[in-house]
Amino acid sequence: MRLVHACLPIVALSVAGCTLLLDPDEYRDGAQSHAGGSGPGGGSSGTGGCTGGCGVVSATAGGTGGAGGMGPGYEAVVMADRPVAYWRLGDAVGSATAKNIASQMGDGSYQNVVLGADGLISDPDTAASFSGSLSSYLDVGTPFVFSGFERFTLEAWLDAQIVDSVPRYIFDVWNGIDDGYRVDFDSTSLRFLRQVAGLDAIGSLAAPMPSEILYVVAVYDGSNVCIYANAGIPSCSPSDGNLMLSGKSLSIGYNVNGVLDEVAVYARELTPAQIDAHFAAGTR
């Protein structure tokens, strides 16, 4: 059985030395109604009924909270949409563990990944560099594998150094037979593939360019697979088969030669408006 963190995440905003704890919905509503400043200007505080053990994210002016009246930073925007996993990949150089800041479960294990690369968004947090070998990837285990007809969204920022005829897997999980899903790319296209009983459903967009920073989102809404690049118009394909993936691990960055940043997983589909908002927050 797939476990999902039961508590709602809290957003913590540090403003002029004060810390405000807000429910994500309160935070989002406040951010949308507040003009200027680095985030919500006051407003009611609360914990969404959650006591202890909830993920806390810090958004500070001049850092992830943005500056000069630009509103909430990328980290806060992502957390407000309640991911079940969010690996910023800004862990300390030499760390073996990728911290999942959205939950107390689901830390990843770095395998031959170099940390401390320049981040890919407008944020001082660093990123992770993958070597393009079969042994260089991030293993995040089984909690975020979506079987059956479960809806989900996969999200990452990519700077591919090599784009050739070899498939490179941003996300990948497979049962070793004929069921699985992956987000991959080569010199022909960027793809989101969901395969059930050997039958493929593929959303496909133009291939990334080498050294191009690309915001990639893959959405399964229970009926269709859709892939987005830098928000924009997605490519979608019907996919309504019952996926059999119990006990399989999700890998990130397998065979990618380049940098990945700000990787998140959601146990539902993000809307086009939310995807647009994440892209805007990462590029402002």
N, C-alpha and C positions, 0 to 999 in steps of 0.2 A: 504494500500500500504506500502510495506516495504521500509524504508528510509535507504539509504547508504550514508555515509559521502562523500561529493563530492570532497573535497580537498585531494591531496596526502599528506601523512605524511612527515615530515621533520626529518632528522636525525641530531642531534647536537652532535658534538664530541669536547670534551675539551682536548686539547693537549698543554701542557706546558703553561697553562694559557690563551690560545687562543681558541675561539669557532668558529668552521666551520659549516655552515649550508649547507647541501647537499641534493639534490634530492635522493630518495632511490636507483634509478637505478645508479646514479653517485656514490653513496656511495658503492653499491655492486660491481660495476666495479672497483672502486679504491681499495677496500679491496682485490679483487682477484688478482690485479696486483701488490700490494705492499708487499714486503717481509720484515718481521720484523716490530718492533714498535707495538703500540697498536691499530692501525687502519690505514686509508689512510694517506699517508704522503704528505699533500698538496693537489694539484688538484684544479679544479675549484669549485666554490661555486655557489649555486643557491637555489631557493625555489620552483622549479617545477611550477612556475606560480601561486602559492597559496599565498594569502595575508590575514593574520589574521585567527584565528579560527581553525588552523590546529594542529593536535597532534604533540607534540615535545617530543622526547626521548633523554635522555642524556646518552652517553656512555663514561665513563672516565677510564683512565688507572688505573689498580689495582682494579676496581669495575666491572661494567657490560661491560666495554670495554676490559677486559682481560689484561694480562701483559706478559712481557718477549717475545714479538714478536708473540703472539698467535692469533693475528687478532681480529676482532670485537667480542664483547660479545653477549650473548644470546639475550638480549633485542633488540639490534641493528639488529641482523640477522632476528628476527621475524618481526620487524617493516619494514624492507626492502621488505618483501613479502606482505605488505599492508593488514593486517587484518582489518576487520570492527569492531572488538572488541578484546581487549587484557586486561584481568584482571590479574595482576601479583600476586594478593592476598597478597601483602606485606604491606597492609594498617596498620595504627597505631592501636595498641591494644585498643580495646573498640570502634573502628569505626563501624558505622552501614552501611557504604557505601563502596562497592568495586569499586574503580576507574577504569574506562575504559580509558586507556592511548592512545588508537588508534583513539578515536573519542570524540566529545563533547556530544554524546548521548550514552545511554546504560550503565550508571553506574548501578551496581547491588546492591541488598539489602540483607545483611547478616541476616540469621534467625538461631539463636542459634549456631553460628560458633565462635570458639575460634581462635583469631589471634595471630601472633608472633611465630608460630611453625618454626622449622628449615626448611630452603628452601631445595628443592629437586634437584637443579642444582648447577653447579659450579659458584656460584654467592652469594653475601652477602644478597640479598633480602630474606625476610621471606615468610612464606606460611600460609595456613589456615587449621585448624583441625576441622573435622566434627565428630559428636558423634555417628553416626549410627542410630539415631532415625528418625522417620518420620517428625519431626519438625526441623531438622538440615539440611539446604541447602542454596544455593545462588540463589536468584530469579533475573534474568536479563531482564525480561519483554518480550515484543513482537517484538522488532526491528530485532531480529536475528533468527526468525522462517522462515524456507524456505519451501514455498508451491509449488504446481505444479511440475515442472521439474527443479526448480532452483538448480544449482550446489553449493556445499558448502564443507567446511572442518571444523572439530572440533578437537581441540588439547588440551592436558593436560598432566601434570605429576602427577603420583599417587603413594602413599605409603599406601597400604591397611593394616590395622592392623588386621582386621577380614575378612576372606574369607571362607564362609560356604554355605549352601544351599539356603540362602536368597539372592534374587537379590539386587544388589547395583548399583545405577544409577549415572554414572559420568555425563552424559547429558541425559535429558529427556524432551520431549514435546509430548503432546497427545491431541486429540480433544475430548476425553471422549467417543468416540464411537469405531471407528475402523481404524483411520488414525493417524500416528505419527512416530517419530523416537527416538531412544535411543541408548546410549552406556552404557552397563552395564556388570556386571560380577557376578559370583558365583563360587562355588567350581568345577564346570564342565567346564567353559569356560569364555573367554572375548569376547563380541559380539557387533556388530553394526547392529541394526535392523531398517529397514524402512518398515513400514506397510501401505499398500494402500487397502482400502475397505476390510480389514480383512485378506489380503494376505501378508505373511511375506517374506521379502528378508533379509537374515542374512549372514554376514561375521563373522566367528568364529575362534578364536585362543585359545591356551592353557590358562587356568585360571592363574591369577597372584598368586604369592606366598605371604603369609603374610610377611610384612615388606620389600618387594622387591620394589625398586624404578623402576617404569615402565613409559616409554614415550609412550603415547597412541594417535593415530591419526585415525580419521574416515573420509573417503572421499566419497562423492557422485558426480559422474561425469556426471550425466544426464541419465546414463544407468546402472550403477553398483554401489553397495555399497562395499567398501573395508575398512578393518581395519588393522592397523599396530601396532606392539608392539616393542619398541626399534628399530624403522626403520625396517630393515629386509624385508622379503617376506610377502606381505599382503595375507589375505583371502578375496576373493571377491565373489559376487553373483549378478546376474542380478536383476535390479529393475527399471522398466520403467513406473510405474503407476503415475497418476496425484494426488499428495498429497494435501489434503484439511485441512489446518491448520490456516486459517485466524484468527487473534486475540488471539492466544494462547501464553502462556508464556513458555520460556525456563528455566528449573531448572538445577542447577549444584550441584552435591554432595548429592543428595537425597538418604538417607539411607546408605551412605558410612560411614564406621567407619575407619577413617584414615586421611591422609593429602593429599590435592590437591594444586597444584602450577602451575603458568604460563599457565593460561587457555586462549585460543584464538579461534576466529571464523573468517573464511574467506568466502567471497561470491563467491568462485570459488574453484576448486580442486587444492590442492598443488600437485606438481609433486614429484615422488620418489626422485629426486635429491634434491629438497627443503626439503623434510622430512629428508633425510640423513643429510643435512647441519644443520638443527635445532637440531637433536639428537647429532651431533658432537659438536655443540656449547654449549649444555647443559652439556656435560660430559667431556669436555677437561680440 
